[in-house]
Amino acid sequence: MVRKTLSFSKEEEMLQASCALEDAFYNLMRPVKTLRIEVNDDTRRWGPRTPAMAAGLTDHTWTIEELMMTVVVPEAINT
């Protein structure tokens, strides 16, 4: 959290937005080497997987365009 707060997140709302974007990038777009699966293909032996693919939330690695075009509905806060 220190690295993220030292950047431009001077307000808590901006920090939360930055953390949410980083979480989405990691879970939907970045293949993790330890989650790869073996494929039966002549050109490669391993297929990349993201954490969201491993959890069964999506069937492909997302692009930046897909991530930016997705509307995320914020969770209601009961105070």
Order of alpha helices (4+ residues) and beta strands (2+ residues): alpha-alpha-beta-beta-alpha-alpha
